[in-house]
Amino acid sequence: MKHTSAYVVSAVLIGSAIPLGLGGSQTAQAASHTYYVSPSGSDRNSGTSQAKPFRTLQKAADSTAPGDTVSIMNGTYRERNGGADVVVISRSGRAGAPITFRAHPGHHPVINPVTAWNGIRINGASHIVVRGLEVKGNNANISLAEAERGASTRKGKYNGNCIWAEPNKSSGARPHHIDIIGNTVHHCPGLGIGSRGADYMTIDRNHVYSTSWYTVFATSGISILAAQDVDRGDGKKYKIRVTNNTVHDNETKVKWEQCNCYSDGNGIIIDTLKGKAKAGERGPDYQGRVLVANNVSYNNGGSGIHSFKSQHVDILHNTAYQNGRSTRMESYANIYAHNSTDVKILNNVAYGRPGQATNSKHNNINVTYDYNVYYGGKAPEVKGAHDIVANPRFVKPGNGAGADFRLRKGSPAIGSGKPLHQVPTDITGARRATGAPDRGAYASTASGAASTLGKAGPDATAGAKNDKSQAPSERTAEGTANVKDGTDAGTGNDARTNGDSKPLAETGAGVGVPLGIGAAALVLGAAIMFLIRRKRS
């Protein structure tokens, strides 16, 4: 009996170390496909070869299955006649087999919404990758005077977003595991990249500029609104990441319809993750953690980066320069939290405008500012023990195409930051020093690297025609009020500036833990077998 029990335990342990799908019989998996799209193609084609591509992105999107890729070839893609969006992604991939929408290698397609509500809309789908595309809105053909006269909640022409993810209104399915990587997104009258009610979002290495000008919905360059957990949230694990983006010249120039006031136009906002009902949103407070790191945000109308009515947010190693440019509303600070809980704001560089708020402590609980460099603007309302007020000495500060926010020799940001293993590299991919890293998005070890900044777009002046209407159910909004910035000093990440400190989040579940358990099981199983054989002998 003891021998039999030992064999059973050994078999169970060894069996538990074998990944699912590798032991026993396997279910045959359908082969993945690549679908090609070209404006010169036809939706009657098979779409499975470059010689016979589909004509529309919608046909390709509606043909996909988990693991498939949509390879988008050169050309300009606009909404169909009467279409609400250029493309709606409603089919989901699955874990390990996402559906990918990408530029065909060597090609540079342009998705160009004109009267559409969205260039790309992810409609309740999951496990989706959008990579290496340009989404170019129609701001150049809309004047401010026209927008002020004609903008309404029913006209996509003035409110169109570049890339947007939202729940499916019919099924209630929420978007999750969405990767938006390496895209150039600009000149959409609505937001640049955003989500509402989503989870497991990664927005990485995008260039987002000149958006939000003409919408009545108070949008921003990058926005995470009212995120909802699709599983059990854990405030110690990152589920949403906004990293390595360059965001500039996003500004609202038309009043927000909800308050008839000007609001937002931020570079990056983490918006209403708690107390959603008070803002007209649905669902419980978001319990996952959000990482906002290695972003460069400059010359936006509202803030550079901020957390608004949110919780479990880490804002680390970002560079913000002269945001709050809008003269239509009270100036927002560069990097801050407002009405938020459990927010860490560490190792950032914020260079303000004269008279601009530097940060704030309004209505916050457990919000920590520390290891930041501040310059310009007003004195900080709250100052951590290791915060510095000094010129960060950028290589070439400015709001034009030639701006360069790397650190010059002698910068107080060099070698004075707090080690954070959550951000081991900078915006260029250069490794950060492990002992005392540089503050801001750029490490001085990347001083020889090319600037990641893009060119700012000119203000739009031309007029346009042909409005399209859209049902109110298709609207998008951020729901952020025109409010004063703020935060309270709270507990730090090992800084211990105000009470007990708590560690920052881990990077999330990965293969390390399961593999470690599997390896331990194998070792334990082998040990049991050895003892059995030894006893027999």
N, C-alpha and C positions, 0 to 999 in steps of 0.2 A: 504493500500500500504506500509506504513512504517513497519507494522508488517510482511508482506510478505517479504519485502526486508531484514529485520533483520534476519528472518529465513533462507533466502538464504545465507546471509553472514555467519551465524553461521554454516550452513551445509557445506559451502565451506571450512571454516577454520577447522572444525572438520575432514572433508574428507581429507584435505591436510596433516593431522597429522597421517593418517593411512598408514603404509608402503604398497608399491605396492605389489599386490599379496595376501593381507589379506582381502581386501574388494571386494564384488561381486563374480562373478564366477571365478574359477581358472582353468588354463590349467594344465592338468595332466603332471607331470614331470616323465621322465623315471628313473627307479631305477638305482643307480650307481652299478658298478660291481668291484670286485677285480679279477685281472688276475694274476696267479701264473706262475713263470718261474723257470725252473731247467735244468741244462745241461743233466739230465737223462730223461727229458720229450720229448714230440713230438709236432711239430707244427700242427699235425692232431688232437690233443686233444682239448677239449673244453677250457682248460686253466682256468676254473672257480673254480677249487678245487685243493688242495694240492696233491691229489691223481692223478690228470690228468693235470699236468702243461704243458705249452708251453716249447719248447726247446730254442727258441731264443728270445732275447729282442725285435728284430724287429717285430716278429709276435705279441707280446703283444702290442707294441707301435701302430701298425697298426690296432689293435682291439679296441682301447680305444675311449671313448666318454667323454664329460664333467662330472666331478665328479668321474671318475674311478680311481682306484689305480692299479699300477703294483707292485706286491710284489715279490722281487727277492730273490731266495733261494740260499743256499750255492753252491759254484762252481766258476769256472773261465770262463768268457765270452769273446770270441775273435771275430774278424771280420769273416764274412763268406768268403768262397773262392772267391777271386776277389772283395770282398766288400770294399767300400771306408771308411766306419765307422762301429764301432761295433753296434751302434744304431743311427738312425735318427728319431728325434721326430718332426713330421710335423702336427699332429693333435692337435687342441687347446682345452683347457677347456674354461670356461667362469667365469665371476665374481661370486664368492661364490661357484664355482664348478670347481676347478682346476683339472688337471690330475696330479697325483702324482706317481713318481718313487722312490721307497724306498727299503731298505733292509728288508727282511722278519724278523719279530721279533725273536731275538735270533740267527739270521744268519749273516754271514759275507761274502757276495759275493764279487768277485773281477772282475772288468771290465778291461781287459788287451789288449789294442790295440798294435799290433806288427808292421804291415806295414800299418795300417789304418791311415787316415788323422785325425780322431777324435775318442776318446772313446765314448763320448756322443755329438751329434750335434743337437741343437735345431734349426730347419730350418723354420724360419718365424712363429713359433707357439707362442701362448700366453696362459697365465694362466697355467703355468707349474711349478711343484715343483720337485726338485731332492734332496733327503734327505738321509743321513746316508750311502752313498756308498763309496767304495774304487775304485779309478781309478788309475791303476798302469801301467805306460808306460814301454818301452823296453830299457831304457838307459843302463841298466846293460849288455846288449848284443850288444852294439855299442861302438866302441872305437873312440876317438877323431881323430886319424889318418884316420880311415875309413870314418868318417863323413866329414872330410875336403876333402877327395878324391871323395866321392860319393854324397855328399849333393847337391841337386838342387831344383828348384822350382817345379819340377814334381814328386818328390818322397816323399810319405807320411811317409815312414820309418824314415826319418830324421826330419820331420816337424810335426809329429802327435801331436795334442793337447789332453789334458785330457777332458775338458768340454768346449764347444764352442757354442755360440748362434749368429746367423746371419740371415739376410733377406733371404726369399725364392727367388732364382734367377729367377724363372719362373713367379710367381705371384706378386712379389714385396712386399709381406706381411712382416712386420717387427716384430721381437720378442718383446713381452712386458709382464709385470707382470710375471717375471721369478724369482723364489726363489731357490737359490742353498745353501743348509743349512746342516751343520754338516757332510761334506764329507771329506775324506782323499784322497788327490790328489798328485801324486808324480811320478817322473822319466819319465815323458813324454818328448820327445825330443823337442816338441814345447811348447806352453804356458800351464799353469796350469788350470786356470778358466778365461774365457774372453768372451766379446761380441763385436759385431760391428753393429752399426746402431740400437741398442736396446733401450728400455725405460722401466721404472719401474723395475729395476733390484735390487734384494736383494742378496748379497753374504755375508753370515753370518756364523760364527763359523766353518769355514773350516780350515784344516791343509794342506798347500800347500808347497811342498818342492822339490828340485832337479829337476826342470823343465827347459826348454828352452836351454838346453846344445848344441844341435846339429842342430837346425833349421837355415835356411838362412833368416828367416823373422823377426829377432830381436824382440822376444817376451819377456814376463815377467811372474811372478808367477800369479798375478791377474791383468787383464787389462780391462778397459772400453774404447773402441775406438769409436769415431765418433757417439756418442749417438744421436738419433733423437726423437723428441717429437711426440707421437702418438695423443696427444691432445694439447690444448693450454698450453704451458709451463709457469711456474710461478717461478721466481727466489727466491721466499720466501717459496717454498714448496719442501721438499725432495722427489725426485722421484727415485733416485738411491742411494743405501746404500751399503757400503763395511765396515762391522763391525765385531769386535770380532774374527778376523782371526789370525792365526799364520803362518807366511810366512818366509821361510829361504832357503838358498843354491840354489836359482834360479840364473842362470848365462848363458849368451851367450858365447859360446866358438868357434863359427864359424862366419865368416864375414857375415854381412847383405848384401844380394844380390843387394839392391838398391844403395848402396854407396861403396860396396867393403870395408867396414870398420866394426869395432866391435861397437855394440850399445845395449843399454837396458839391459835385464836380471835383471830388477827391482823386488823388492818385490811386490809393488802395484803402478800402474800408471793410472791416469785419463788423457786420451790422445785425443787431437784434437777434442774438443767440439766446437771450433770456427775456422773460416778461413779454412774450410775443403777443399775447392777447391785447395788451395795452396799445400795441402798435398795429392792431388789425391783422396780425399774423396768426397762424395756427400751430398747434403742437406744443409739447413740453419743452423745457429748456434743453439746449444742446449740451450733452455731457462729454463729447469728445474734446480733444485739444487741437488748437490751431497754431501752426507755425508760420510766421511772416518773417522771412530772413533773406539777406543779401539782395535786397531790392534797391534800385536807385529811382527816386521819385522827385521830380523838380518842376517848378513853374506850373503847377496845377492851380485851379481856381480855389479849391477848398484845401483840405489838409494834404500832406504828403502821404501819411499812413496813420490811421487811427482805428481804435476799437470803440464801438458805440453800442451801449446796452448789450454787452457781450460778456462772456466768461471763458476761462481756460484758454487764454491767448498768450503766446510768446512772440514778442516783436524784437528781433535780435539782428545785430550787424547790418542795419540798413543805413543808407545815406539819403538825406532829404535836404533839398536846397531851394530856398525862396519859393515855397508854396504859398497858398493863401493870396494869390495874385488878384482874385476877383475884388472889384470895387463895389460890387452890388450887395455885398453882405458883410457882416462882421468877420474879420479875418480869423481863419482857423490856424491852429498851431501846426508845426511841421509833423511831429510824431507825438501822439498822446493817446490817452484813454479817457472816456467819458461815461459815467454811469455804468461802470464795468466792475467785474469781480474776478479775482485771481488772474491778473495780467502782469507779465514780466516785460519790462522795457529796458533792455540791456545792450551795451556795446554799439549804440547807434551814434551817428553824427548828424546833427540838425543845425543847418545854417539858415537863420530866419531873415525876414525883411524888417526894416526899421518899424518899430511900433507893434510888431506882430507878437502874439502870445507864444511863449517858448514851450510850455506844457501847462498842465492844469491838474487840480486835485478835486474836481467837482464830482461829488456823489459816488465816489469809488470805495470799494472794499478790497483790501489785500492786493493793491496795485503797487508795484515797485518800479521806480526809476533808479537806475544806477549804472555806472561805467559808461555814461553817455558824454559826448562832447557837444556843447551848445555854443552858438555864436550868433550875434545879431539879435534883433528883437528885444523883448522885455526880459527882465530877470525871471528865472524859473520860479514858478509857484511852489514847486516841490523839488528838492535837490537831494539826490542820494549821496552817501558818504564818499563815493568815488567819481561822481559827476564832475566834469571840468567845464568851465566857461572860458573859452579861448578860441582863437582863429584856428580852424583845422588845417589850414594851408593846403588847399586843393591845388592840383597842377594847373588847372585853368577853369576856375569857377565861372559860370555864366548860364544863360538860358537859350543859347543858340546851338547850332549844329556842332560847333567846335568845342563845346564844354567838355571838361575832363575832370572827374571827381576823384581821381586817384590822389594819394597822399604824397606831398613833397617831403623831402628830407627835413627833419626838425619839427614835423607835425606832432602835436601833443597826443594825437590818436594812435601813433605808432608805438607798439609794445606796451600799451597801458590798459588793455582790455582784460576782461575776465575770461579764463578758459571755459569754453562751452563745447563739449564734444558733439552737441547736436548740430553745430555748424563748422565742420572741419575744413571746408574750402571756402573761397570767396566767390564773387560773382563771375570771375573768369575761370574758375576751376582750380586756381592756385591753392596749395596747401597753406593753411594758417599755422602760425607758430603755436606749439602746444603749451608753452609756458605762459607767455603774456602776449596774446594775439593783438593785432591792430583793431581798432574800432572802426565801424563803418562797413560798407559793402565791399570795399577794396582792401586787400592786404598789400602792404608795401612790397612783398615778394613778387607781386604781379606788376611792378612798376614798368617793366619792359613790355608788358602785354598790350595789345591793341585795345583801344577804348571800345566798350560795348555800346556806347550811346549811339542812338540813331538821330536822324534829322527831324527837326520840328517842322510841322506843316504850317503853311501860311493861313491867315484868317480867310474864311470864305467870304466872297463878295457877290458872286453871280446868283441870278435867280433861277427858278426851275418851275415846271408845270406838272400836270397830271397827278393829282392826289388820289390815294386809294384809302378807303375806309376799312376798319376792322372792328369786329365785335369787341365789346369791353372785356369779355372773358379772355381775350388774347393779349391784354395789356401787360406791361411789366413795370415794376416800380421798386425803388429801394426803401422808401418809407422812413427816411431819416430827416428829422426836423432841423431847422436852422437854429442851432443852439450853441451856447457857449461851451468851450472845451473844458475838460477837467480830469483830475485824478487825485487820489489820496496816497500818501506814502503807505506802503504795506509791507508784508514780509518779503524778503528777498530770496534769491537763489544762492544760499551759502554766504550771502553778503552780511546777513544778520544785522541789518541796519535798523529794523523795527520788529523786534520779537523773533519768534521761532521761524527758521527758514525751511523751505521745502524744495526738493530737487526739481529741476525742469523735467519735462516729459522725456520718456524714451522715444526711440524713433518708430515704435510700433511693432506689431507682430511680424516676424520674419521666419526664415527657415532655420535660424540658429538654434532656437529653443527646441523645435521638434527633432532636429538632427541630433542635438545634444542628448535629448531623452532617448532617442533611438540608439545612439551609441552606448549610452549607459545600460540600456536594456540588453544589448548584445553582449557587453562585457559581463553583466550579471548572469545572463543565461549561460555564457561560456564557463563562468566560475562554477555554477551549479553542476554542469555536465562534468567538469573536472573532478569535483568532489564526489559525484556519484561513481565515476570510473575508479577513483582512488579507493573508495570504500569497497567496491567489488573486488579489486585486486588484492 
